[in-house]
């Protein structure tokens, strides 16, 4: 499998991670089958959050994989915390420490490889985050830290206080949700695509050795639907299907390959619970789109060049 390094300080991991947000949709037998199939394909990076299924997805995963010390050594576990669903975001020291303890209990493990803060807390006190991270790191409960959906200035505020490197930033990114890419193309233009909505977060992450983890790689809008095989996007699907035929792969594979082609070395979070679709995502690690093909897909999605 193709490997990428998470941040400058982090380990090498698969370029395609298994997102476990929908694991609760499967019964016990199906969950066990899916998780073991993922491992058989070499996909050993599993991505969680304490709010997925109200925490149940982590428990389901631990049962499905048959968590024990020997199994734990074979997998890479990431989870996120900081959201109190429907109420507020909470990056307080107390909440982070309690959340991680709950995550570890549900996953039946002594440590997380990665912990990400899940969406920005506008009331964040970075000193408290720093205290929580140091306690978690020094106790061996968390090895690496990152953020999710944060812009450069928010990350810089945390970095002023946090001792550990922030190695990942999980952001929505797909062919049809690619504003952070378009902004870099439309520099010095006065059109809508030139507007810096996220503080040039792509360039910032590359300059600071922060790996971007792409969530919802097949969505358009904010959970409005999947663009693949969607009649709303005939030109895009025609182009993807044309390139997929050339490489002898599925359209899913090409959509992931488009993200992996970027020299920032993104990690793609595949949220599917279907073994065949996960296999198609992983197959993208073996497809190296040409520069021309990458731009053809970009333009077929309705984007423009200045």
N, C-alpha and C positions, 0 to 999 in steps of 0.2 A: 504493500500500500504506500501511496505517496504520503510523506511526512512533512509537517511544518513545525517550526519552533514557536511556542507561545511566548511572545516577548523575547527580549534578549536573555533574560535570566531563567526562563522557563524551559521545560523539557520538550523534546520532539514528540508530536502526537499525530494521529491520523488527520488528514485534511478535511474529512467528513466525520462529523460527530453525530451521535444518535441522540436526538432530542426526545425526552420522555414525557412531554407535556400531556400526551394523549394515551399514556399507558393504561390509565384507568378505564379506557373503552374496551379493553380486552379481558376475558375471563382468565382465571389462573393458568389454565393449560395453554391458552393462546399466548399469554404474556411470557411464559417460560419458553415456548417454542420460538417466539420472536427474538428474545434476548439471546438465546443460545445460537440462533441463526446469525445474528449480528456478530457474535464472537467468532463463529466459524468463518465469517467473511473478513475477519481482521478488524472489525469496527469495535474497538474496546474503549472508546471515549464516550461516556454517557453523561448527558447534560440534564440537570434537574433544576427545580426551584421549590422553595418550601410552600408555595401556594398552588402548585400543580395538583389538581384533585384535592385541594385542601390539605395537602401533605400526603395523601394516600398513594400517589404515584411512586414516591420514594419507598414506601412500605411494600408496594406491589413489586417493585424492582428487586428489592432485597430478597424477597421470597422467590421470585422468578429465577434469579441467578444462583440461588442457594448460597448466600453470602457466608463466607468463612475466611479465615486468614489466608488460605491458599488461593482461593478465588480472588480475594481482594488485591493480591499482588499482580493479578493479570489485567486489572481494569483501571481506568482513569476516571475519577468521579468529580464532577463539578456541580455545584448547586448555587442558588441565588437566594438572597433574603433582603428584606427591607420594605415589602409591601404588606400593609394590613388591608385586605381586599375591601373595596368600597368605602373605606374610611380615610386612610392617610398613608403616607410613607414615613418610615421610621428608621433612621440611621443612628439612633442613640446607642450608647455602649450596652446598656441593659438589653435592648431588643436584639442587637446583633449576637450577643453571647447566648441569650436564651434560644434564639432561632437556630444557631449552629448546633447547640446541644440537641435540639429537637431533630434536626436533619440527621445528625450522626446516629441518634437512637433509631430513627426510622430506616436508615440505610444499613443499620447493623455493622457499623464500621467505627474505628477509632479516629479516623482522619479523613479530610477532604483534600484532594489534590488542588482544587481551585474553588475559591469562594468569590462570587461577584455580588456587588451591591445592585439591587434590582430597581432601576429607575431612580432619578434624582429625588432626594428629599430636600425641599427648599428650606427647611428648618435645620439642615444639617449643622452640627457642631463638629468640625473636622478633628478637634482635639479628642473627642469621644471615639470617633472612628479609629483614630490612631491608637488609642488605649486598647480598644477591643481587638484590633488587628494584632497588636503586640502580644496580648494575652493568648490569642488563638495560635499565633505562630510559635511563641516560646513554649507553649504546652504541647505542641506537635499536632494540634487539631486541624490546622490548615497550613498547607505548604505554600500556595501562591494566591495572590489576590488580584481582583480586577473590578470593573464597573460595567454597567449596562445602560445604554441610552444616555450617555453623558457627553457634553460638549467640552472642548479643550479647557475653557476657563474653570469649569467645575472640577475637572481632573487636576488642574494645577492647584486649586485650592486644597484638595485632599493631599496632593504630593507635598505641599508645604509642611504638613504635619506627620504624614504617614511614613514610617521608616522603610517598609517593604516596597519593592517595585510594584507598580500597577501594570500587569502584563497583558490584560485583555480588556476590550470594550465591545460589548455585544450590541449590535445595531441592526435595524431592519435594512436589508439590502437585497435587491433582486433586479432582474432586467427591467421591470416596470416600476421599481422603486429605487431609482438610481440618482437621486438629486445630488448626492455628495460627489458623484462622478461627473455629472453634467456641469456642475459649478466650476470644476477644474478645467473644463474645455472652453467655457464661455467667459474666461477672464477678460476684463477690459471691454465687455459688451454691456449694453443697456437693456437686454432682454430678461425675461423672467428666469431663465436658466442660470443667469449669472449671479443671482442673489445668494449670498452666503447665509444660509439658514442655520447652519450648525457650526459656524466658526471654522470652516475648512478642516473638519474633523478627520478626514481621510489623510491629508498631508500631515496633520499634527500627530496622528497615531504612527505614521511611518517614521517621522522624525524622532519620535520618542520610543521606538521599539515596542509599541503596543499593538497586539494582534487584534484585528477586527473579526469578530465572530458574526457571521451573517444569519440573522433569524428571518423566518418566513421567506425563503428563497424562491418560492413559486407564487407568492401573493402579489396582487396589485392593490394599491390603496392600503388602508389599515384594516386587514382582515375582510376585505370586500369580496375576495374570491381568488381562485387560481387562474392564471392566465393561459396555461397550457391547455390546448384543445378547446379554448373558449372562443365562441364565434364573435365576441366583441373585438378580438384582436386577430383578424384574418391574415394580415400582412406579416405580423410577427410569427405566427404559427407556421405560415408557409415557409418562411426563411429557416426557422428552427428545424422543421421537418426535412427541408432540403439538405441541410448540413448534417442532420442525424443520419440520413440515408447514405451520405458520403462516407461517414465513419462506421456505419453499420451498428448504430446504437439507438437508444430511445430518445424521445424529445426531452424527457426528464434528465437524462445524462448530459445533453447539450446545455440545458439551463444551468446545471451545476458547473459544468466545464467553463461556461462563460464567466462565472465568478472566480473560479480557480485560476483562470488565465491571467488575472490581474497580478502584476509584480509585487503587490503588497502582501501576497501570500495569505489570503483570507482563510479562515476556517468556516465551513458551511455547516449549519445546524439543520440536519434533516429530521423533521418532525413526524415523518410517516410511521405508521405502525404496520405497514405491509412489507413483508420480506422482499418481494420482487422489486418494489419501488426503492427500497433501501439499497438493494443490489445495483439498481440503475444509477442511484446517486453515487455510490462508491466507484462505479465504472468510470465516472468522470475524471477520476484521478489518473486515468490512462489516456485521456484525450487532451491533446495540446492544440487548441484552436490557433489558427494563424491570426496575425494582426488584422488582416482584411476581413476574415470571418467574424472576429469580435466586433468590428465596427459595423459590419453588415447587420448583425443582430441588434446592435445599439440603435441604428437608424430605423430598422424595421419596427422597433418599439415606439416609433413616433418622435424620437429625439432628433435634434438637428445639429449640424456643424456650423459655426459662424462663417 
